[in-house]
């Protein structure tokens, strides 16, 4: 009996250590995913606080399960964890949208991919690696994002509306102006009545190209009105 009680106490102590270690890893994963998710949430990105927490927590959970299930049932310790990468690939593909003839969401997909790796590192007990990766990602999102805005490096998809007397004249003039800034029209829509035509089109390019294009469109005598209806920044 003393040996039995001793064995039970040892088993309980070991289970307590394992449980405590697991909880700490999951909590750290949730915190690190939340830090990155908060930055994304404050910038109004599609994958925000909850998404990043869930992905980081889930990756850590699967990593822990992969090790513990293999330890108790036998098998490859990395089998379950190895499936995290293709799983995140599907989620990342879903975050990449084809909007108005252009692709957006690449940064969101890449961020989710890295957040999953942070979760895996935390689930494996590599806390320093996970924290370092989190700091690097936050610096890249904050500093590089500001540099892109400061130097107008980000490409934008802008919707323009021009009106004129005839559809043919408006389209020919619009193409002539776009040739000057080495751009082309995307997703062209034409509507109107005899004597008055309204043309909507998208143009993809950097901020400085759009500024020049706006000036040239307003300088044209063919258009009755020129308006910019909105812009979508590429991530």
Long-range contacts (C-beta under 8 A, 24 or more apart in sequence): 18-68, 21-125, 22-64, 22-68, 25-60, 25-64, 25-122, 25-123, 25-125, 26-57, 26-60, 26-61, 26-64, 26-123, 28-60, 28-122, 28-127, 28-130, 29-56, 29-57, 29-59, 29-60, 29-61, 29-118, 29-119, 29-122, 29-123, 29-130, 30-56, 30-57, 32-56, 32-118, 32-119, 32-122, 32-130, 32-131, 32-134, 33-57, 33-115, 33-118, 33-119, 35-134, 35-138, 36-111, 36-115, 36-118, 36-134, 36-137, 36-138, 36-141, 37-115, 39-138, 39-141, 39-142, 40-108, 40-111, 40-141, 43-145, 45-107, 45-108, 45-235, 46-95, 46-105, 46-108, 47-95, 47-108, 47-111, 47-112, 51-112, 52-111, 52-112, 52-115, 55-88, 55-91, 55-112, 55-115, 55-116, 55-119, 56-115, 56-116, 56-118, 56-119, 56-122, 57-119, 58-116, 58-119, 59-84, 59-88, 59-115, 59-116, 59-117, 59-118, 59-119, 59-120, 59-123, 60-119, 60-120, 60-122, 60-123, 61-119, 61-123, 62-120, 62-123, 63-119, 63-120, 63-122, 63-123, 63-124, 64-123, 67-124, 81-120, 81-123, 84-116, 84-119, 84-120, 85-116, 88-112, 88-113, 88-116, 89-113, 99-157, 99-232, 100-157, 100-159, 100-186, 100-187, 100-202, 100-232, 101-157, 101-186, 101-187, 101-202, 101-204, 102-157, 102-186, 102-202, 102-204, 102-232, 102-234, 103-234, 104-157, 104-232, 104-234, 104-235, 105-235, 106-234, 106-235, 107-235, 108-235, 111-137, 111-141, 152-206, 152-207, 152-208, 153-206, 154-206, 154-207, 154-233, 154-234, 155-204, 155-205, 155-206, 155-233, 155-234, 156-204, 156-205, 156-206, 156-207, 156-210, 156-231, 156-232, 156-233, 156-234, 157-186, 157-202, 157-203, 157-204, 157-231, 157-232, 157-234, 158-202, 158-203, 158-210, 158-228, 158-230, 158-231, 158-232, 159-200, 159-201, 159-202, 159-228, 159-229, 159-230, 159-231, 160-200, 160-201, 160-202, 160-203, 160-213, 160-217, 160-226, 160-227, 160-228, 160-229, 161-198, 161-199, 161-200, 161-225, 161-226, 161-227, 161-228, 161-229, 162-198, 162-199, 162-217, 162-223, 162-225, 162-226, 162-227, 163-192, 163-196, 163-197, 163-198, 163-199, 163-223, 163-224, 163-225, 164-196, 164-197, 164-199, 164-222, 164-223, 164-224, 165-195, 165-196, 165-197, 165-224, 166-197, 167-192, 167-197, 167-199, 169-222, 170-197, 170-199, 170-222, 170-223, 171-199, 173-220, 173-222, 173-223, 174-199, 174-201, 174-217, 177-213, 177-216, 177-217, 177-220, 178-203, 178-213, 180-212, 180-216, 181-205, 181-209, 181-212, 181-213, 181-216, 182-209, 183-209, 183-213, 196-224, 200-229
